[in-house]
């Protein structure tokens, strides 16, 4: 799992699988990405600072894909 946060646009992306995806918009500002087998591949959260309770997590997550690489997942 990899997490990226872009402070400029306040967007958080949680990537489970690096693959081609189809996006389904769950609600305004939240989108789910699915792979070809219809497995969840990623989650995009816009206006993340307003939606995420743990603000410290956003501050620790950088724009780099390797920022929160959890190799034990």
JOVENWO-V922610 format. One record per helix or strand of 3 or more residues. SS is the DSSP state (@ for helix, = for strand). FROM is the first residue (numbers start at 1). TO is the last residue. Records with the same first field share a line. If there is no record, write none. Layout:
SS=FROM-TO, FROM-TO
//
This chain:
==2-6, 11-15, 22-27, 30-34, 40-46
@=48-51, 55-60
//
